[in-house]
Amino acid sequence: MHVHHSGVEELLVDGQPLYVPSSAAWQALWSEPVFEGKRLPVPDLLARKVASNQHYPEIVSALGFAYDRVWLYELLRFQGQLYRVFIEAVICDHCGHRAVQSATPGIMEIYWGSENPEAARERSYSLPRLSCFRCHKVLERRRTVWQVNAPEA
C-alpha cells in the first residue's frame, strides 16, 4: 500500500507526515503488511493494537517513517488537537489498580520522526496529568494523560 492510497488520510503532527488508514485499508495491510515499500514490524502485534485502539474515538492509529522504517504512532485527540502518546494499561504505583487502557507521553520512541522531538515531547507533556481512578493519587511512574477504567464493583 502507498501513502496516496484512497483509503489513507495524511496528517501533519509535530511537523511529521503521518498516515491514517481506513478500516478497509488496515485490513488490506494485515493481508500484505507493506506500506510504501517497507514491511510493517510485527504485523500481528500491530493488528491487535490497532483493533484495540479502534474502540476509542479519541485514539488514532497512524503510520509514519523514521530511521528508514515504518512505525505505528498512537495519537490522542484532545480539544481538537492530536498529541503523540503510547497506549498501554497503566498500573498505579500506589494501590496497584490497573486501568483498562491509558495513554502516556513518556515513551521516547513516539517522538522519532517528528521535526523537533524535544518540542513534540513538551507539547504532549503539556496535556493535563491524571490521577489513579481508585486511590486518586497522581500517576507518577507512567505519566498518564488519558485512561479508561472498568467500573468499580
C-alpha positions as CSV (number, residue, x, y, z in Angstrom):
1,M,0.0,0.0,0.0
2,H,1.1,3.5,-0.7
3,V,0.7,6.8,1.2
4,H,-1.5,8.1,-1.7
5,H,-4.0,5.2,-1.5
6,S,-7.6,6.4,-1.4
7,G,-8.1,4.8,2.0
8,V,-5.2,6.6,3.7
9,E,-5.6,10.0,5.2
10,E,-2.4,12.1,5.6
11,L,-2.0,14.2,8.8
12,L,0.8,16.5,9.9
13,V,1.7,16.1,13.5
14,D,4.7,17.9,15.1
15,G,6.0,18.5,11.6
16,Q,5.9,14.8,10.6
17,P,3.5,13.4,7.9
18,L,1.5,10.6,9.5
19,Y,-0.9,8.3,7.6
20,V,-4.2,7.0,9.0
21,P,-5.5,4.0,7.0
22,S,-9.3,3.5,6.9
23,S,-10.6,0.2,8.4
24,A,-10.6,-1.4,5.0
25,A,-7.1,-0.2,4.3
26,W,-5.9,-1.6,7.7
27,Q,-7.4,-5.0,6.7
28,A,-5.6,-4.8,3.4
29,L,-2.3,-4.1,5.3
30,W,-2.8,-7.1,7.5
31,S,-3.1,-9.3,4.4
32,E,0.0,-7.7,2.8
33,P,1.9,-5.8,5.6
34,V,4.0,-3.5,3.4
35,F,3.5,0.3,3.5
36,E,5.3,2.5,0.9
37,G,7.6,-0.4,0.2
38,K,8.6,-1.0,3.8
39,R,7.5,-4.0,5.8
40,L,5.4,-3.4,8.9
41,P,7.2,-4.6,12.0
42,V,5.4,-7.4,13.9
43,P,2.1,-7.1,12.0
44,D,0.2,-9.5,14.3
45,L,1.0,-7.3,17.3
46,L,0.2,-4.1,15.4
47,A,-3.1,-5.6,14.3
48,R,-4.1,-6.2,17.9
49,K,-3.1,-2.7,19.0
50,V,-5.0,-1.0,16.1
51,A,-8.1,-3.2,16.8
52,S,-8.0,-2.2,20.4
53,N,-7.5,1.5,19.7
54,Q,-10.5,1.5,17.3
55,H,-12.7,1.1,20.4
56,Y,-11.9,4.6,21.5
57,P,-12.8,7.6,19.2
58,E,-10.2,9.8,20.9
59,I,-7.3,7.4,19.9
60,V,-6.0,7.5,16.3
61,S,-3.6,4.8,15.0
62,A,-1.3,6.1,12.3
63,L,1.8,5.0,10.3
64,G,4.9,7.1,9.8
65,F,8.5,6.9,8.9
66,A,11.7,7.3,11.0
67,Y,15.1,5.9,10.6
68,D,14.2,4.3,7.3
69,R,11.5,2.2,8.8
70,V,7.7,2.4,9.1
71,W,6.3,2.8,12.7
72,L,2.9,2.7,14.4
73,Y,2.1,6.0,16.1
74,E,-0.8,6.4,18.5
75,L,-2.3,9.8,18.8
76,L,-4.7,11.2,21.4
77,R,-7.4,13.6,20.2
78,F,-7.7,16.3,22.9
79,Q,-9.5,19.6,22.4
80,G,-9.3,19.4,18.6
81,Q,-5.6,18.7,18.5
82,L,-3.6,15.4,18.1
83,Y,-0.9,14.5,20.5
84,R,1.6,11.7,20.5
85,V,1.0,9.1,23.2
86,F,1.7,5.4,23.9
87,I,-1.3,3.3,24.7
88,E,-0.9,0.7,27.5
89,A,-2.7,-0.4,30.7
90,V,-1.0,1.7,33.3
91,I,-0.8,0.2,36.8
92,C,-0.9,2.6,39.8
93,D,2.3,2.6,41.9
94,H,0.4,3.5,45.0
95,C,-2.5,1.0,45.1
96,G,-1.9,-1.4,42.2
97,H,-5.1,-0.5,40.2
98,R,-4.7,-1.4,36.5
99,A,-6.6,0.8,34.0
100,V,-8.3,-0.9,31.1
101,Q,-6.3,1.4,28.7
102,S,-4.2,4.5,29.3
103,A,-2.2,7.0,27.3
104,T,1.3,8.2,28.3
105,P,3.5,10.7,26.6
106,G,6.6,9.3,28.4
107,I,8.0,6.8,25.8
108,M,10.8,8.4,23.8
109,E,10.2,6.3,20.6
110,I,6.9,8.0,19.9
111,Y,8.7,11.2,19.0
112,W,11.0,9.6,16.4
113,G,10.5,11.2,13.0
114,S,9.0,14.5,14.4
115,E,10.5,17.7,13.2
116,N,11.7,18.6,16.7
117,P,11.5,15.7,19.1
118,E,12.0,17.8,22.2
119,A,9.3,20.3,21.2
120,A,6.9,17.4,20.3
121,R,7.6,15.8,23.7
122,E,7.0,19.1,25.6
123,R,3.7,19.5,23.6
124,S,2.5,16.1,24.7
125,Y,3.7,16.6,28.2
126,S,1.5,19.8,28.4
127,L,-1.6,17.6,28.4
128,P,-3.4,17.5,31.8
129,R,-2.0,14.8,34.1
130,L,-4.4,12.3,35.5
131,S,-4.6,10.5,38.9
132,C,-5.5,6.9,39.7
133,F,-9.1,6.1,39.2
134,R,-9.1,4.1,42.5
135,C,-6.9,5.9,45.1
136,H,-6.8,9.3,43.3
137,K,-3.0,9.8,43.7
138,V,-1.1,11.2,40.8
139,L,0.2,8.5,38.5
140,E,4.0,9.1,38.8
141,R,5.9,6.3,37.1
142,R,3.8,6.4,33.9
143,R,2.6,10.0,33.4
144,T,-1.0,9.4,32.3
145,V,-3.0,11.8,30.2
146,W,-6.0,9.7,29.3
147,Q,-7.4,6.5,30.7
148,V,-10.4,4.1,30.6
149,N,-11.3,2.2,33.7
150,A,-13.7,-0.6,34.5
151,P,-16.5,0.5,36.8
152,E,-15.8,-0.4,40.5
153,A,-17.8,-3.3,41.7
